[in-house]
Amino acid sequence: MKFTDGYWQLLPGVSVLRPKDVADVEVHDDRLVVHSSTAPITKRGDTLNRPLVTVTFTSPMDDVIGVRIEHHTGGVDRGPHFALAHEDADVKVTAPQDGFATFSSGGLTARVGTSGAWDVQFLSGGRVLTSSSARSIGVVRDAQGDPYVHEQLSLGVREHVYGLGERFGAFVKNGQTVDVWNEDGGTSSEQAYKNVPFFLSDRGYGVLVDDPGRVSFEIGSESVSRTQFSVPGSVLQYYVVGGPTPKDVLRRYTALTGRPARVPAWSYGLWLSTSFTTDYDEATVTSFVDGMAERDLPLSVFHFDCFWMRAFHWTDLVWDPATFPDPEGMLARLKAKGLKICVWINPYIAQRSRLFAEGKERGYLVRRADGSVWQWDLWQAGMGLVDFTNPDAVAWFTGHLRELLGQGVDCFKTDFGERIPTDVVYHDGSDPVGMHNYYTHLYNKAVFDLLVEERGEGEAVLFARSATVGGQQFPVHWGGDCESTFEAMAEELRGGLSLSSSGFGFWSHDIGGFEGTPDPAVFKRWLAFGLLSSHSRLHGSDSYRVPWAFDDEAVEVTRRFTHLKHRLLPYIAQLGEQAHAEGLPVMRPMVLEFPDDPGAATVDTQYMLGPDVLVAPVFSAEGDVDVYVPEGTWTSLLSGEQVTGPRWVRERHGFDSLPVYVRPGAVVPFGARTDRPDYDWADGVTLRVFEPADGARTVATVPAVDGGEPTTFVVERTGERLQVRARGARGPWSVRVEPAGGRAPVEASAAAGEDVLRLTL
């Protein structure tokens, strides 16, 4: 929210109190408390009628510093609260000396000026990351008399800011105003389904505003050299998360807010949907499934969208008897074809649903202040809303989902969760404004916890649309409702890059777009992009998305990239393990891997699939694409051609190709099978070694599909000799070395039980 008219003046009716003089400092073992007057204190009388601003520094874990700014503290805290981890931090607090007091956590320090103008510097390794200065903190009254608190942190020269959840505009947030408020607004506006009050700076730090309600960010857009964030009320809590690299920041941020669960191996395969408003029954579904098999298009998951239930009855969680008279038999027949089953749900209960009267009677639906059930006719006629703050309501709702799991359903698409009212009363008394964004967290957690309980850890997976802080713990998330155009395809990528900069490890999107029917060229280009994403789904609104509905070439493209993804599963699965263990995303912005490369800082039309594979989707029918290649000689995964950076390269690709370059020195394991994602990835694996440097030692790990012990390969080059040692290999394996300079590849194979290969380059 903006409070100023330019730099010097306030907007009409706005008043601001700012810390001026430090009145006193409290030094404790685990915190530093600074009380600052809002005007200079030169004599005792100046303390009368003089508000104080209290700023408290704490730490929930090493290299994370919490800052709490308070004016009046007598308010009622009704919740909800983000679930943040707390560990024993290595905290050091020093009393004021030479005009400064310090609060340190691990390698991150807040140095607080105790004389003169307000000044706080956040330092790491002796370097100032960002700072809060004389005009940064504001205790505000707007023209209506409503209170706010804001903080402003400095932006350095050539510093870039990313994140704030899934945002479809420019990837670099500098110059933008962002309100953190979940909305069902599609992908072509400033609204977003997944709002996260956390930003990541390429200067080596991040900031989380610990407030589930509406948080307003002005990223260099009110004061061009500062990031401003503000919240309603009299208290602002935020955390500075240290680096030094952007990857380190994400590791610490996800340690604080939660890391993604492991996803099942089968979820990496291709998902096919009925689409939204299309006509379908079991015969239609079977024709899709059999048509995919007949064309050698491996399919892993079949998804039933909304109309598996009766119109006007969503969500009653009952199969439409007119369309699916034998749901258990149908699901058994589909599962016999090797498929997993997903069905669409949302947390809204239509008035015609069998669950509405029961939920109303038992108090399981969100109510208005007068005790009546909150209802409206948007989306579903007379719909209510499940109150997930009520444990009994959670058990009731998930109990009905449990029945579906018993019928053969494997996972759920947890749609919606953004249109949450604020004029309501929750069972646990939570603030309805705070619950607007946080509702989705409780909704998705309830469904995910059920899947863990019923299917076990590592087998639970969602296809979720809405989220906020901590939602990354319940993967997978997809990009929502986009148009079927090249422009929308680029919007989706920007949204995914922003989400991955906000702690989310897995991300997907509707291949071809959702609204309307894509041109065949759009569909084919999107196929390559979608099948080189962490998760891949064919889904649309009012038309089917089976590839043969477009043209024969679309079938060929689907086959090519589905097979490629299955062969890449040993690599992709390891990225999934890294997301779970470290909080690093599978699909990464270029800046995450190349934070010291100025050319990578603003790139938002390509991404890194893990640390080693660069993917540049093609956003044109003709196939022209510009790709930024960082330093070194990179090798095309598809053609073997090489290009040397750092520089931009313009290429032209057919529909069966796109720029996919492998980083020099990388070892990318290729699996032996193309027919499914959930096979023994180490059995028959080929290690593709790209331009190994003399003296280099690289470790490649191939996870076990059942969660058991992984297979580890250690690759070492000495002069013209390359040695590869296997640990825990369960079958035959091979090595293919692709050296620089266009020289011919060198290959060697090991039999089962053989644990060392030596090659001459």
C-alpha positions in Angstrom: 0.0 0.0 0.0 1.3 3.4 -0.9 1.3 6.1 1.8 3.4 8.8 0.2 2.9 11.5 -2.5 6.3 11.3 -4.1 9.3 11.1 -1.9 8.8 14.1 0.4 5.1 14.3 1.2 2.4 12.0 2.5 -0.9 11.3 0.8 -3.7 13.5 2.0 -5.0 12.4 5.4 -2.1 10.1 6.1 0.0 10.5 9.3 3.2 8.6 10.1 5.3 8.0 13.2 8.9 7.0 12.8 11.6 5.9 15.2 13.9 8.8 15.9 16.0 8.4 19.0 16.8 5.1 20.7 15.4 5.6 24.2 16.9 2.4 25.7 18.1 -1.1 24.8 17.3 -4.4 26.5 19.9 -7.1 26.1 18.8 -10.7 26.7 20.4 -14.0 26.0 18.0 -14.7 23.1 16.8 -11.3 22.0 17.6 -7.7 21.6 14.8 -5.2 22.4 15.1 -1.6 21.2 12.7 1.1 22.3 12.8 4.2 20.1 10.9 7.5 20.6 9.2 9.0 17.6 10.8 12.4 18.2 14.2 13.5 19.6 14.4 13.4 23.4 16.5 16.3 24.7 14.9 16.7 28.1 12.6 14.8 30.4 9.5 16.7 29.3 10.0 15.4 25.8 8.9 11.9 27.0 5.4 13.1 27.6 2.8 12.5 24.9 5.5 10.8 23.0 4.7 7.4 21.3 7.3 4.7 21.3 8.2 2.2 18.6 9.5 -1.1 20.0 11.7 -3.3 17.7 12.6 -6.8 18.9 15.3 -9.0 17.3 15.0 -12.8 17.7 16.1 -15.9 15.8 14.1 -19.2 15.2 17.2 -20.9 13.6 20.8 -20.1 12.5 21.1 -17.4 9.8 17.5 -16.2 10.2 16.8 -13.0 12.2 13.2 -12.1 13.2 12.3 -8.4 13.5 9.1 -7.4 15.3 8.0 -3.8 15.0 5.3 -2.8 17.6 3.3 0.3 18.3 0.3 -0.7 20.5 0.5 -4.3 21.8 -2.9 -4.6 23.4 -4.7 -6.2 20.5 -6.2 -9.6 20.4 -4.2 -12.2 18.4 -6.9 -14.5 17.0 -4.7 -16.3 14.5 -4.2 -18.1 12.2 -0.4 -18.3 12.2 2.1 -19.8 9.7 3.6 -22.9 11.2 7.3 -22.0 11.5 10.0 -24.3 12.7 12.2 -23.3 15.7 15.6 -24.7 16.4 18.3 -23.9 18.9 20.1 -21.0 17.1 23.7 -19.8 17.8 22.7 -16.4 19.0 25.1 -13.7 20.2 23.8 -10.4 21.6 26.0 -7.4 22.4 25.2 -4.4 24.5 25.5 -0.9 23.0 29.1 0.1 22.4 30.6 2.7 20.2 27.1 3.6 19.1 25.9 0.1 18.1 24.3 -3.0 19.5 24.3 -6.2 17.6 22.2 -9.3 17.4 23.8 -12.3 15.5 22.4 -15.7 14.5 24.9 -18.0 12.9 26.6 -15.9 10.2 23.9 -13.2 10.0 24.1 -10.1 12.1 21.7 -7.2 12.7 23.8 -4.1 13.7 21.6 -1.5 15.4 22.6 2.1 15.7 21.9 3.3 19.3 22.7 7.0 18.7 21.6 9.4 15.9 19.1 8.5 13.2 17.4 5.1 13.1 19.8 2.6 11.4 19.8 -1.2 11.2 22.2 -3.0 8.9 21.9 -6.7 8.1 25.4 -8.2 7.5 26.8 -11.5 6.4 30.5 -12.1 6.0 31.2 -8.5 6.8 29.0 -7.4 3.8 25.8 -5.3 4.2 23.0 -7.2 2.6 20.2 -4.7 3.2 19.4 -2.0 5.8 16.6 -0.2 7.5 17.2 3.6 7.8 15.6 6.7 9.1 12.6 6.7 6.8 12.1 3.0 6.7 9.8 2.1 9.6 6.4 3.8 9.6 3.5 3.5 12.1 0.8 4.8 9.9 -2.8 6.1 10.1 -4.5 6.4 6.7 -7.1 8.9 5.7 -9.8 6.7 7.2 -8.0 6.4 10.5 -7.0 2.8 10.0 -3.6 1.7 11.4 -0.7 0.1 9.4 2.9 -0.6 10.0 5.5 -0.6 7.2 9.1 -1.4 6.9 11.4 -0.4 4.0 14.7 -2.3 3.3 17.3 -0.9 1.0 17.8 -2.1 -2.6 21.4 -2.1 -3.9 22.5 -1.2 -7.4 21.7 -4.0 -9.8 19.9 -5.9 -7.0 16.9 -8.0 -8.3 14.0 -9.2 -6.3 12.0 -12.4 -7.1 9.2 -14.6 -5.7 6.1 -13.4 -3.8 4.4 -16.6 -4.8 3.0 -17.5 -8.2 3.0 -14.3 -10.3 2.4 -14.2 -14.0 3.8 -10.7 -14.7 7.5 -9.9 -15.1 9.7 -12.4 -13.2 11.9 -9.6 -11.7 9.7 -7.8 -9.2 11.5 -4.5 -9.1 9.1 -1.7 -9.9 6.0 -3.7 -9.0 3.3 -3.3 -6.4 2.1 -6.7 -5.2 -0.8 -7.4 -2.8 -0.6 -10.8 -1.2 -4.2 -11.9 -1.4 -5.3 -15.1 -3.1 -7.7 -14.6 -6.0 -9.2 -16.8 -8.8 -8.0 -14.4 -11.5 -6.5 -16.6 -14.2 -2.9 -16.1 -15.4 -3.3 -12.8 -17.3 -3.7 -10.3 -14.5 -1.9 -9.1 -11.4 -3.9 -11.6 -9.3 -2.5 -15.0 -8.3 -3.8 -18.2 -6.9 -0.7 -18.8 -4.7 0.4 -15.7 -2.8 3.5 -16.0 -0.6 4.8 -13.0 1.5 8.4 -14.0 0.8 10.8 -12.5 -1.6 14.3 -13.6 -2.7 17.1 -11.2 -3.5 20.0 -12.1 -5.7 22.1 -10.1 -3.2 22.0 -13.2 -1.0 19.1 -12.9 1.4 15.3 -13.3 1.5 12.5 -11.7 3.5 9.4 -13.4 4.9 6.6 -11.3 6.3 5.0 -13.4 9.0 1.4 -12.4 8.4 -1.2 -14.6 6.7 -3.5 -11.7 5.9 -3.2 -9.0 3.2 0.5 -7.9 3.0 1.3 -5.2 0.5 4.7 -5.0 -1.2 6.1 -2.0 -3.0 9.3 -3.4 -4.6 11.1 -0.2 -5.6 7.8 1.3 -6.6 7.1 3.7 -3.7 10.7 4.4 -2.9 12.7 3.3 -5.9 15.8 2.3 -3.8 13.8 0.2 -1.2 11.5 -2.7 -0.8 8.5 -1.7 1.3 6.1 -4.1 2.9 3.1 -3.2 5.1 0.3 -4.8 7.1 -2.8 -3.5 8.7 -2.7 -3.1 12.5 0.0 -2.1 15.0 2.4 -5.0 14.7 4.7 -6.1 11.9 6.8 -9.3 12.1 9.3 -10.2 9.4 12.3 -12.5 9.1 15.5 -11.8 7.2 16.9 -15.1 5.8 20.6 -15.3 5.1 22.5 -16.9 2.2 25.1 -16.3 0.9 23.7 -17.7 -2.3 20.0 -17.7 -3.4 20.1 -21.5 -3.1 21.2 -21.2 0.5 18.4 -18.7 1.2 15.8 -21.2 -0.2 17.3 -24.0 1.9 16.9 -21.9 5.1 13.5 -20.6 4.1 12.1 -24.0 3.5 13.7 -25.3 6.7 11.7 -22.5 8.4 8.4 -23.0 6.6 8.5 -26.7 5.6 9.9 -28.7 2.7 8.0 -30.6 0.0 7.0 -34.2 0.7 8.4 -36.9 -1.5 6.2 -37.5 -4.5 5.4 -41.1 -5.8 7.4 -42.2 -8.9 4.3 -42.7 -10.9 3.3 -39.1 -10.5 6.2 -38.0 -12.8 4.5 -39.7 -15.7 1.9 -38.3 -18.1 -1.5 -37.3 -16.7 -4.5 -37.2 -19.0 -7.8 -35.5 -18.1 -11.4 -35.7 -19.3 -11.1 -31.9 -19.5 -13.7 -29.7 -17.7 -17.0 -29.2 -19.5 -16.6 -31.9 -22.2 -19.1 -34.8 -22.5 -17.7 -38.1 -21.3 -18.6 -41.5 -19.8 -16.7 -44.7 -19.3 -16.7 -45.5 -23.0 -15.1 -42.1 -23.7 -12.6 -42.5 -21.0 -11.7 -46.0 -22.2 -11.3 -44.8 -25.8 -8.8 -42.2 -24.6 -6.8 -44.7 -22.5 -6.8 -47.3 -25.3 -6.0 -44.7 -27.9 -2.9 -43.6 -26.0 -1.7 -47.2 -25.6 -2.3 -48.0 -29.3 -0.2 -45.0 -30.3 2.6 -45.9 -27.8 1.9 -42.9 -25.7 2.6 -44.0 -22.1 0.0 -42.8 -19.6 0.4 -42.9 -15.9 -2.6 -41.1 -14.4 -6.2 -40.6 -15.6 -8.0 -37.6 -14.1 -11.8 -37.2 -13.8 -12.6 -33.5 -13.7 -15.7 -31.9 -12.1 -18.5 -33.6 -14.0 -17.7 -37.0 -12.5 -20.3 -35.6 -10.0 -23.8 -34.4 -10.9 -24.3 -30.8 -12.0 -25.4 -28.5 -9.2 -24.3 -31.1 -6.6 -20.6 -30.2 -6.3 -19.1 -31.1 -3.9 -21.1 -34.2 -2.9 -18.3 -36.7 -3.7 -20.8 -39.1 -5.4 -20.3 -40.4 -8.9 -23.0 -39.3 -11.3 -25.1 -42.5 -11.6 -26.3 -41.5 -15.1 -22.8 -41.3 -16.5 -20.9 -43.7 -14.2 -23.3 -46.4 -13.0 -20.5 -48.7 -11.9 -17.7 -46.6 -10.5 -15.9 -49.4 -8.6 -15.9 -51.6 -11.7 -14.8 -48.8 -14.0 -11.9 -47.9 -11.7 -10.9 -51.5 -11.4 -10.9 -51.8 -15.2 -8.8 -48.7 -15.6 -6.3 -49.7 -12.9 -5.9 -53.1 -14.6 -4.4 -51.1 -17.5 -1.7 -49.9 -15.1 -3.2 -46.4 -14.4 -3.5 -44.4 -11.2 -6.8 -42.5 -10.8 -7.2 -38.8 -9.8 -10.6 -37.1 -9.2 -11.4 -33.4 -8.9 -12.7 -31.9 -5.6 -13.0 -28.6 -4.0 -14.0 -27.3 -0.5 -17.3 -25.8 -1.5 -20.5 -27.6 -0.7 -23.5 -26.8 -3.0 -26.9 -26.5 -1.5 -28.1 -29.6 -3.5 -25.2 -31.6 -2.3 -26.1 -34.5 0.1 -23.5 -33.0 2.4 -25.0 -29.5 2.8 -27.8 -30.2 5.3 -25.6 -32.5 7.3 -22.8 -29.9 7.4 -25.2 -27.2 8.4 -26.8 -29.3 11.1 -23.4 -30.3 12.6 -21.8 -26.9 12.4 -19.2 -28.0 9.8 -19.8 -25.1 7.4 -18.4 -21.6 7.8 -21.0 -19.3 9.4 -21.9 -15.7 9.5 -22.0 -13.7 12.7 -25.7 -14.4 13.1 -25.1 -18.2 13.1 -26.4 -18.7 9.5 -24.4 -20.6 7.0 -22.4 -18.4 4.7 -23.6 -18.9 1.1 -23.5 -17.5 -2.3 -24.3 -18.6 -5.9 -20.9 -18.0 -7.5 -19.4 -21.2 -8.8 -22.2 -23.5 -7.3 -25.7 -22.6 -6.5 -26.1 -21.9 -2.8 -22.7 -23.1 -2.0 -21.2 -23.2 1.5 -17.7 -23.7 2.7 -16.2 -26.4 4.8 -14.8 -25.0 8.1 -11.3 -26.7 8.3 -10.6 -25.0 11.6 -13.1 -27.5 13.1 -11.4 -30.9 13.6 -14.8 -32.7 13.4 -15.4 -31.0 10.1 -12.0 -32.2 8.8 -12.8 -35.7 9.9 -16.2 -35.5 8.3 -15.0 -34.2 4.9 -12.0 -36.5 4.7 -14.1 -39.4 5.8 -16.1 -39.1 2.5 -12.8 -38.8 0.6 -11.7 -42.0 2.3 -14.7 -43.8 0.7 -13.4 -42.7 -2.7 -10.0 -44.1 -1.9 -11.6 -47.3 -1.0 -13.3 -47.4 -4.5 -9.9 -47.1 -6.2 -9.1 -43.4 -6.4 -5.4 -42.7 -5.8 -5.1 -38.9 -5.5 -7.1 -35.7 -5.7 -7.0 -32.5 -7.6 -7.7 -30.0 -4.9 -9.1 -27.2 -6.9 -10.1 -23.7 -5.7 -9.6 -22.4 -2.2 -9.1 -18.8 -3.2 -12.6 -17.3 -3.0 -12.8 -17.2 0.8 -15.0 -14.6 2.5 -13.9 -12.3 5.2 -17.4 -11.5 6.8 -17.6 -14.9 8.5 -17.0 -16.6 11.8 -14.7 -19.7 12.1 -15.1 -22.5 14.6 -11.8 -21.8 16.3 -12.3 -18.0 16.3 -9.6 -17.3 13.7 -9.5 -13.8 12.2 -11.4 -14.2 8.9 -9.1 -11.7 7.1 -6.1 -13.9 8.1 -8.0 -17.0 7.0 -8.6 -15.7 3.5 -5.1 -16.7 2.4 -4.5 -19.4 5.1 -7.7 -21.3 4.3 -6.0 -23.1 1.4 -3.3 -24.4 3.7 -5.8 -26.1 6.0 -7.7 -27.5 3.0 -4.8 -29.0 1.2 -3.2 -30.2 4.5 -6.4 -32.1 5.4 -6.5 -33.9 2.1 -2.8 -34.6 2.0 -2.7 -35.9 5.5 -5.5 -38.3 4.6 -3.5 -39.6 1.6 -0.5 -40.1 3.8 -2.6 -42.0 6.3 -4.2 -44.2 3.7 -1.5 -44.6 1.1 1.7 -43.9 3.1 4.4 -41.3 3.0 5.9 -41.1 -0.5 2.7 -42.2 -2.1 0.6 -39.1 -1.3 0.3 -36.5 -4.0 -2.2 -33.7 -4.9 -2.8 -31.5 -7.9 -3.4 -28.2 -6.1 -4.2 -24.8 -7.4 -4.1 -22.4 -4.3 -1.4 -22.1 -1.7 0.4 -19.8 0.7 3.4 -20.0 3.0 4.0 -23.7 3.8 1.9 -25.0 1.0 5.0 -26.4 -0.6 4.7 -29.3 1.8 1.7 -30.7 -0.1 2.8 -31.1 -3.7 2.1 -30.9 -6.6 0.8 -27.4 -7.6 -0.3 -26.3 -11.1 -0.5 -22.9 -12.7 -4.3 -22.5 -12.9 -6.5 -21.3 -15.7 -4.6 -19.9 -18.7 -5.5 -19.1 -22.3 -4.4 -21.5 -25.1 -1.8 -19.1 -26.6 1.9 -18.7 -26.8 1.6 -15.6 -24.6 -0.2 -17.6 -21.9 2.5 -20.3 -22.2 5.1 -17.7 -21.3 2.8 -16.4 -18.5 2.7 -19.9 -17.0 6.5 -20.2 -17.1 6.9 -16.8 -15.3 4.4 -18.0 -12.7 6.3 -21.2 -12.2 9.7 -19.4 -11.9 8.2 -17.0 -9.3 6.7 -19.9 -7.4 10.0 -21.9 -7.4 11.6 -18.7 -6.0 9.1 -18.9 -3.1 10.0 -22.4 -1.8 7.9 -24.6 -4.0 9.7 -27.7 -5.3 7.3 -29.1 -7.8 5.1 -27.3 -10.4 3.0 -28.1 -13.4 0.6 -26.5 -15.9 -2.1 -27.4 -18.4 -0.3 -28.5 -21.6 -1.8 -26.5 -24.4 -3.5 -24.1 -22.1 -6.9 -24.3 -20.4 -9.3 -21.9 -22.0 -10.4 -22.6 -25.5 -8.7 -25.0 -27.9 -5.1 -24.4 -28.8 -3.8 -24.2 -32.3 -1.9 -27.4 -33.1 1.3 -25.3 -33.2 0.7 -24.1 -29.6 -0.2 -27.6 -28.4 2.9 -29.1 -29.9 5.3 -26.5 -28.5 3.6 -26.7 -25.1 4.0 -30.5 -25.2 7.8 -30.2 -25.2 7.7 -27.7 -22.4 5.2 -29.7 -20.3 7.0 -33.0 -20.6 10.2 -31.3 -19.5 8.5 -30.0 -16.3 8.4 -31.8 -13.0 4.9 -32.9 -13.6 3.0 -33.2 -16.9 -0.8 -33.0 -17.5 -3.0 -32.9 -20.6 -6.1 -30.9 -19.5 -8.4 -28.3 -21.0 -11.8 -26.6 -20.5 -14.2 -27.3 -23.3 -12.3 -29.6 -25.6 -10.4 -32.9 -25.3 -6.6 -32.9 -25.1 -5.8 -36.3 -26.6 -2.9 -35.6 -29.0 -4.7 -37.1 -32.1 -7.4 -34.5 -31.8 -4.8 -32.0 -33.2 -2.8 -33.7 -35.9 -0.6 -36.7 -36.5 2.6 -34.8 -35.6 1.2 -34.0 -32.2 1.1 -37.7 -31.6 4.7 -38.0 -32.6 5.8 -35.1 -30.4 3.9 -36.5 -27.4 5.6 -39.9 -27.9 9.1 -38.3 -28.3 9.0 -36.2 -25.2 7.1 -38.7 -23.0 9.8 -41.3 -23.8 12.5 -38.7 -23.2 11.0 -37.8 -19.8 10.9 -41.5 -18.8 14.5 -41.9 -19.7 15.4 -38.8 -17.7 13.6 -40.1 -14.6 16.8 -41.2 -12.8 17.9 -37.5 -13.0 14.5 -36.0 -12.3 13.8 -38.3 -9.4 17.1 -37.2 -7.8 15.9 -33.6 -8.2 12.7 -34.6 -6.4 14.8 -36.1 -3.6 16.8 -32.8 -3.4 13.5 -30.8 -3.3 12.4 -33.0 -0.3 15.7 -32.9 1.5 16.9 -29.4 0.8 14.0 -27.4 -0.5 15.5 -26.7 -3.9 13.0 -26.7 -6.8 13.1 -29.2 -9.6 12.6 -26.4 -12.1 14.9 -23.4 -11.3 15.2 -19.9 -12.5 18.6 -19.2 -14.2 19.6 -16.9 -11.4 19.3 -19.7 -8.9 22.1 -21.6 -10.6 24.1 -18.6 -11.9 23.7 -15.8 -9.2 27.0 -14.2 -10.2 26.2 -14.0 -13.9 24.6 -10.6 -14.7 23.2 -12.1 -17.9 21.1 -14.6 -16.0 19.5 -12.2 -13.6 16.5 -11.2 -15.7 16.0 -14.3 -17.9 12.4 -15.5 -17.6 11.8 -17.4 -20.9 13.9 -20.5 -19.9 14.8 -22.5 -16.8 17.2 -25.0 -15.4 15.8 -28.5 -14.9 17.9 -29.1 -11.8 21.5 -27.9 -11.8 22.6 -29.3 -15.1 20.0 -29.2 -17.8 18.9 -25.9 -19.5 15.4 -25.9 -21.1 14.2 -23.1 -23.4 10.6 -23.5 -24.5 9.8 -22.3 -28.0 7.1 -19.6 -28.0 6.4 -19.5 -31.7 4.9 -21.6 -34.5 7.9 -21.0 -36.7 10.3 -22.3 -34.1 12.5 -19.3 -33.6 13.8 -19.0 -30.0 16.5 -17.0 -28.2 18.3 -18.8 -25.5 20.8 -17.5 -23.0 23.8 -19.8 -22.6 26.0 -19.2 -19.5 29.7 -19.6 -19.5 31.3 -22.7 -20.9 30.6 -25.1 -23.7 27.2 -26.7 -23.5 26.0 -29.7 -25.3 22.5 -30.3 -26.8 20.9 -33.3 -25.1 18.9 -33.9 -28.2 21.4 -33.4 -31.1 24.8 -33.4 -29.5 25.6 -30.0 -31.0 27.6 -27.6 -28.8 27.5 -23.9 -28.1 29.8 -21.8 -26.0 28.7 -19.0 -23.7 28.1 -16.6 -22.1 25.9 -15.2 -24.8 22.5 -15.2 -26.3 22.0 -17.6 -29.2 19.1 -17.6 -31.7 18.0 -21.0 -33.0 15.1 -22.4 -35.0 13.6 -25.8 -34.0 11.0 -28.1 -35.4 8.1 -29.2 -33.3 10.1 -32.3 -32.2 12.9 -30.2 -30.8 13.8 -27.3 -28.5 17.0 -26.0 -26.9 17.9 -28.5 -24.1 21.5 -28.0 -23.2 23.6 -29.8 -20.6 26.1 -28.0 -18.5 29.8 -28.7 -19.0 31.1 -31.2 -16.4 27.6 -32.6 -15.7 26.8 -36.3 -15.3 23.2 -37.0 -16.3 21.9 -40.6 -15.7 19.6 -41.9 -18.4 17.2 -44.8 -17.6 16.7 -47.8 -19.8 12.9 -47.7 -20.2 10.5 -45.4 -22.1 7.2 -47.1 -21.3 6.6 -45.9 -17.7 8.2 -43.6 -15.0 8.2 -46.1 -12.1 10.8 -48.6 -13.0 14.1 -49.6 -11.4 16.0 -46.5 -12.6 19.5 -47.9 -11.8 19.0 -51.2 -13.8 20.5 -50.6 -17.2 21.2 -46.9 -16.5 23.5 -45.0 -18.8 25.7 -42.2 -17.4 26.0 -39.4 -19.9 29.2 -37.5 -18.9 29.5 -34.1 -20.6 32.9 -32.5 -21.1 34.6 -33.7 -17.8 37.4 -31.4 -16.8 40.8 -32.8 -16.0 41.0 -33.4 -12.2 37.2 -33.2 -11.8 35.3 -35.6 -9.5 31.6 -35.8 -9.8 29.1 -37.8 -7.9 25.8 -38.9 -9.5 23.1 -40.5 -7.4 20.2 -42.6 -8.8 17.4 -43.0 -6.2 15.7 -46.4 -5.7 12.1 -46.3 -6.9 10.9 -48.0 -3.7 12.7 -45.5 -1.5 15.5 -47.9 -0.6 19.2 -47.4 -0.9 20.2 -45.3 -3.9 22.9 -46.2 -6.4 25.9 -43.9 -6.4 28.4 -43.3 -9.2 31.7 -41.5 -8.7 33.2 -40.1 -11.9 36.8 -39.0 -11.9 39.0 -37.8 -14.7 42.8 -37.8 -14.6 44.4 -36.6 -17.9 42.9 -38.7 -20.7 41.7 -41.4 -18.3 38.1 -41.5 -16.9 37.2 -43.8 -14.0 33.6 -44.5 -12.9 33.0 -46.4 -9.7 29.5 -47.7 -8.9 28.2 -48.2 -5.4 25.1 -50.3 -4.9 24.5 -51.0 -8.6 21.6 -53.5 -9.0 22.1 -54.4 -12.7 24.1 -53.6 -15.8 25.1 -50.0 -16.4 27.1 -48.0 -19.0 28.9 -44.8 -19.5 28.8 -42.4 -22.5 31.3 -39.6 -22.5 30.6 -36.6 -24.7 33.9 -34.6 -24.8 34.3 -31.0 -25.9 35.5 -29.9 -29.4 33.0 -32.1 -31.3 35.1 -35.2 -30.7 33.3 -38.6 -31.0 31.6 -39.9 -27.9 33.4 -42.7 -25.9 31.3 -45.5 -24.5 31.7 -48.5 -22.2 29.4 -51.0 -20.5 29.5 -52.9 -17.2 27.8 -56.1 -16.5 25.7 -56.7 -13.4 28.0 -56.9 -10.4 30.8 -55.0 -12.1 31.5 -51.8 -10.1 34.3 -50.1 -12.0 34.7 -48.8 -15.6 37.8 -47.1 -17.0 37.7 -45.3 -20.3 40.4 -43.5 -22.4 39.2 -40.2 -23.8 
